[in-house]
């Protein structure tokens, strides 16, 4: 039987052993939890171990940052409360942004805007592309042009408010449009703060919103990292995301290992480009899921900081302390929300958010209760934001740093998750890195196996989900309002796009597109050409296709 004291076996083995015991004693990732923990359950919880070659718990704000990346954490500054918004037209989303900013007034936390794009935009297609029909504005906002970008952030002080953009395959193009928009508004790039998700590797693992082959895709991420290092000192050029890996069905430990190894892959490609690790690493950021298994989620973040800081220091030779910090955004688990009894989702989100805070996140997004049914309504968004504000101002959770640190159980689980994640990272190293693992189908296969195992446990009733396979009385009650996106949004967007094309300089557009092809063909950084293309009024789809003319489009290897 696997226990937290044993650090030799991998998580998959833990899950296999876990099926032989009472499910009430086993975590979602398959760890068997002992009835009680004592000092001998962990190697050490003594802060003095910071002086060892490989310290474990240490003190907050010091290597290896198990207890948090800042010495005072939330006592001096609360986490950023970042709510996801994006639906319909740019004007619709702009109104939601202003609504969120208005409702956040009075909080001591920084407020950030997080932008969700619709499926055509995520796939790098214009709204009038035949493959976009029926999807425009449905799961996020439609953005095809610099004009759309202006409308999206109209009257928003983007030089003062941080902006997150959830975009991956065409991330370099969307970011170029954003930079071009700021330039036209006269806002210096050095004032822009925010995060571009831009993590293409996890798309190949879990979400499928890729455009180009893996090698070309990673090259474009490196282009953005290089450009941000030179031009936008406050901007996080990539948010290395475990969130979607977890949403696809991975365990917490797989999310931990795959996310950090993806980050290492970007670091290695940047070093091959000739970039100084201490020049770009301080602006790398992360994005983790916070799921139902409360203590696993807390320990996952603590272990992640330790693994990342050690890798940056020992594996890549970083000298700047800021390069060692694993700064992370956390979002509550969308895949845990249930269509049945949707008001229960408010409770799920609250304790998932608490886990993210106790784990030491730097920013937090709380899902709306109705997201499993459709795009969130204003009422649901307000409840989600109020959940964070209650957590920040009524629970006292911010008063001390790492309040669960030193718990024998927490430290034992942190150690175990770290050990198993390190074993997975070594396995990926042995196969030649993340890109090679993608071609071999390693990540998809591992995630699928974990997802299948959880499904079996739920169907057998070993994992109880309230309202789904337990306590189902009243499922027909408490229906909530669903936000509907009218077809008129697509018609109006396409009309604007047609007018935009008609009124621009066609010759200038073609010259800009050829400059993008040339930059891609010659292995140059494409960002300057993409910014120029945005200013010349090239559309998203046109710039994406210009690069596809060189890189090709990826449909998956033989293992897929």
Buried (B, 14 or more C-beta within 10 A) or exposed (E): EBBBEBBEBBBBBBBBBBBEEEBEEBBBBBBBBBEEBEEEBBBBBBBEBBEEEEBBBBBBBBBBBBBBBBEEBBEEBBBBBBBBBBBBBBBBBBBBBBBBBEBBEEBEBBBBBBBBBBBBBBBBBBBBBEEBEEBBBBBBBBBBBBBBBBBBBBEBEBBEBBBBBBBBBBBBBBBBBBBBBBBEEEBEBEBBBBBBBBBBBBBBBBBBBBBBBBEBBBBBBBBBBBBBBBBBBBBBBBBBBBBBBBBBBBBBBBBBBBBBBBBBBBBBBBBEBEBBBBBBBBBBBBBBBBBBBBBBBBBBBBBBBBBBBBBBBEEBEBEBBEBBBBBBBBBBBBBBBBEBBBBBBBEBBBBBBBBBBBBBBBBBBBBBBBBBBBBBBBEBBBBBBEBBBEBBBEEEBBEEBBBBBBBBBBBBBBBBBBBBBBBBBEBBBEEEBBBBBBBBBBBBEBBBBBBEBBEEBBEEEBBEBBBBBEBEEEEEEEEBEEBEBEEEBBEBBBEBBEEBBEEBEEEBBBBBBBBBBBBBEEEEBBBBBBBBBBBBBBBBBBBBBBBBBBBEBBEBEEEE
